[in-house]
Amino acid sequence: MNTISFPGLGNFEITMDRIAISFFGINIHWYGIIIATGFLLAVVLALKTAKKYDIDPDKIIDLVLVAAPISIITARLYYVVLNLGYYLERPSEIIMIWRGGLAIYGGLIGALITTFIFCKVNKINPFKLIDFGIPYFILAQAIGRWGNFVNQEAFGSNTSLPWGMTGNLIRQELEKLKNSNFMVDPSLPVHPTFLYESLWNLGAFLILIWYRKRKKLDGEVFFLYMILYGIGRAWIEGLRMDSLMLGSLRFSQVLAIVFAVACSIAFVVLRKKRAAQVLANQEDEPSKYSAVLQKMKEIDESAVNKNDSI
């Protein structure tokens, strides 16, 4: 059994195991249950609201059946590649996803590639489908982060804030980091960065759901997701002690910043495109009105000329 405590909250303590259920020698981990719960809730909500957005629920099911396993594989590959030295020495652990190690950007990239291919085959507007589904994706992220809580991973540096947390597995990891010349104290609480991201994602979900009804062009909701998630991830990643590193850079932090900036530009371009369309429509209206007036004038002149000839 593992313990998780919050010293600043009256030494509130939780005791729990990573394994939720065991039967016939098979262990079902809380990590998997929590991620599956977030995923299933996202799918249920998508199916429930699909028809309101003129989307075939059967197409959502077809896409999920293909995209879900691919996303899990790409999320794991992303994590393994950025920890290649570790896994080359322990290749048998590559498939042990129940211990953690699913990188969200890897999963997102896999899901997007799969969605674009699926939409091309089925002749569906990919950005319309992505705009519809992306709010549920970040809701699943918000729920899935609690799997990190059970595994005592995705935590930050030491903190004196009242909600700082600690645990037996956290202290073990901090001891390893301390021995690697990191400025950490295993006896002190750490930032619960999993919680920060969960709350941030929940807030982003509410914003995206609100904006989805008000978007002007397809793609806006997706770009807004990338902006909101990128900003939050860049900030939170800077606090974490287990960042995926590429040399001296926190890879996910750099990626979050790049995506947030690129998608901010794309979002602005889309809005300007919409504004140009509205302006063009406004300019067309007078010209159409003028054409009608001109036609009426020609009819009147024709009638006058006819009367004159009589």
N, C-alpha and C positions, 0 to 999 in steps of 0.2 A: 504493500500500500504506500502511496505517496501523500505528502502533506503540502498544502498551499496555505500560506498565512498572510495576513495584512496587519503588520505591527502597529501602524498608525490608526487602525480602526478597532482599537481595544484587543489587539492580538487575535482577531477573528481568524479561525482556522478551518480548513476543509480537508477532509481525508478521503481520498478516492484512488482507484486503480485505473490504469490506462485501459484495462480490459473490462468491458461491460458485461459480456456473457461468454460462457464457455460450454460447449456441448459436443460430444463425440470427438474430443481432441481439437476442435476448431475454436479459435478465439475471435470474438467480435469486439473490436476496439471502439472506444468512445469517439476517437478521431474520425473513423469512417462513418459512424452513425450520425455524427453532427454534420459532416459535409454532405452526406446523403439526404439529411433532413432539409438542409438549405436548398439543395438541388431539386428535390421533389416539390417543395413549396413553390419554387420558381416556376416549375413546369405546370403545376396545378393552376397557379394564378394566370399564367400565359394562356392556358387552354380555356379558362373561364372568361377571359376578356377578348379573346382573339376575334370573334365575329363582330365586335363593336368597331374594330379597326379594319374590317373587310379582309381578314386573314383566315385561311382555311385551317382549322385546328388539326386536321389530319396531316397537313404539311409540317406543322410544328412537331408532331409526334415522330414523323419520318426523319426530320432533321435532328431531333434529340437523340434518336437511336444511333445515328451515325456520328454526330458531333461529340457526344458525351465520352465515349471511349477514346476517341482521338485526342480530345482535350486533356484527359487524364494522362495519356502517354506523353503528349508534348509538354505538359506541366512538369512531369517527372524528368523528362529528358533535359529540359532547361535547367532544372536543379542539379542533375547529375553532371552535366557538362561544366557548370560553374563550380563544381566540387570534384572535378575529375581525378585529382590526385588521391583523394580519399577513396573513391569508388574503384579506382584501378587496383588498389590494395585489397579491397573488399567487394569484389564483383557480385557476390551472392546477395549483398544488401541492396542492390539496385532496384529490385522488385518490392522491397519492403516499404511500401508507401504508408502502411499503417503506423510507422514510426515518425511520420511527418515527412516533409520535403516535397511539397507540390507547389511550384512557383506559379503564381497567378498570371504573370505576363506570358509564360509559356503556354498555359491553358487558354488564355485569351487569343494568342496568335493562332493556335490550332483551331479554335472555334471559329475565328473569322475566316481563315482559309477554307475550312469545310463549308461554312455558310455561303461564301461566294461561289464555290463550285456547285453546291446544291442548288442555289438560285439560278445559276446559268443553265443547268440541266433542266430545271423545272420552269424556266422562263418567268422568274419572279424578280421584282425589283429588290436587290439585296439590302439597300439602305432603308427601304420601307420596313423590311422584316427585322433588320438589326435595331432600328429605332424603336420598334415595338418591344423587342425582347430584352434590350440592354438594361432597363431599370430592374428587371427581375434577376438579371445576372449579378448586379451589384448587391441586391438583397441577399442572394445566396452567398456572396462573399462575406457580408456582414455576419451571417449566421455561422459560416464555416470557420471564421477566425476563432470561435470558441473551442475548436478542436486544438488550437495552439495552447489554450489555457489548460486543458486536460494534460497535454504533453509537456507543459512547462517550457514552451519554446516561444520564439518570436518575442522575447522580452528586451527591454532597453537597459540603459546604463543605470548606475545607482541614483537614487532620488530620496529626498527627505519629505516629499509630498505625502499627505495622509493616506492616499490610496496606493502607495507603493506596495508591491507584493514580493514575497520570497517563497522558497520551497526547497525541499531536499534536492530535487533535480536541478533547480536553478543554481543552488550553491555549488553543486558538483561542476556545472558548466563554468561558473565564475572562477572556480579554482583553476580550471584548465586555462582560462583566459588570463588569469593573474600570472600563471607560470609562463605565459607567452608575452609578458611585459605590457599587458593592458592595464590601464589605471582603473581597477575595479576592487571593491571590497566585498568578498563573499558573505560577510556577516550583515551587510546592509540591504535594504529593500531595493527593488529595481522598478523602472517604469513598466507598467503593464501595456506595452505597445500594441498587443493584440486587441486590447479593449479600446484603445484610441482609434485604431483602424476600423473596428467594428462599429463604433458610434459614428465615425466620419462617413462610413459607407451607408449607414442607415439614413443619415441626413441627406446624402447624395441621392439615395433612392427616392426620398420624398420630393426632392427638387425635380428629378427626372420624370417622375409620374405626373407632377404638376405641369412641367414644360411640354411633355409629350402631346397634350391636348392643344397646345398653343403654337406648335412648330409651324413654320411656313414652308420649309423645303425638306425633303428626305435627306437624312444624314446629320441634321442638326442635333438630335438627341444623342447620337453616338459620339459626335465631337464634344458635346457638353460633358458626357460621361468621362471621356479621356482627359478633359481639362480638370474636372472635379477630382477624379481619382488620382490623376497625376500630381496635383498640388498636395493632396493629403498624403499620398505615398512618399513623395519627396521629403516632406517634413518629418513624417514618422520614421522613415528609413534612416534618417540622420541620428535618431535616438537608439536604434537597435544595436545589439551586440553580436548578432548572428547574420549580418548582411552577407549576401553573395558578392564576393569581391572579384574584380578583374584588375589585377595589379593592385594599385593603391585606391582604386575607385570602387564605390558602392554601386554595383552594376544596375540594380533595380532603381536606385535613386537617379542615376544619370538617365536611364531609360524613361523614367517618369517625367523628368524635366523636359526631355526632348519631345516626348509625346504631347505633353501639356502645351508647349510652345507651338508645335506644328499644328495641333488641332485647334488652338486659339486662332491661328492664321486662317485655317480652313473654315472655321465658324464665321469669322468676319467676312471672308470672301462670299460665303453662302448668303449671309444677310445682305451684303451689297448687291448680290445677284437678284435677290428678292426685291430689294428697293428699286433696282433698275427695271424689273418686270412691272412693278406697280406704276412707275413713272411712265413707262411705255404705254401701258393700258390707258392711263389718264390722257396721254397725248393722242391716242387713237380715237377716243370718244368724240372730241371736237371735230376731228376730220370726218368721222362717220356722220355726225350731225350736219356738217357742212355739205357733205355729199347728198344727203336727203334734201336739204334746202335747195341745192343746185338743181336736183331732179324736179322738185316742185316748181322752181322758177321756169325750167324748160317746158314743163307741161302747161304752165300759165301762158308763156309766150306763144306756144304752139296754138293754144285756144284763141288767143288774141289775133294771131295771124290768120287763123281760119275764119274768124268773124269778119275781119277786114276784107278778106277775099270775097265773102258773101255780099 
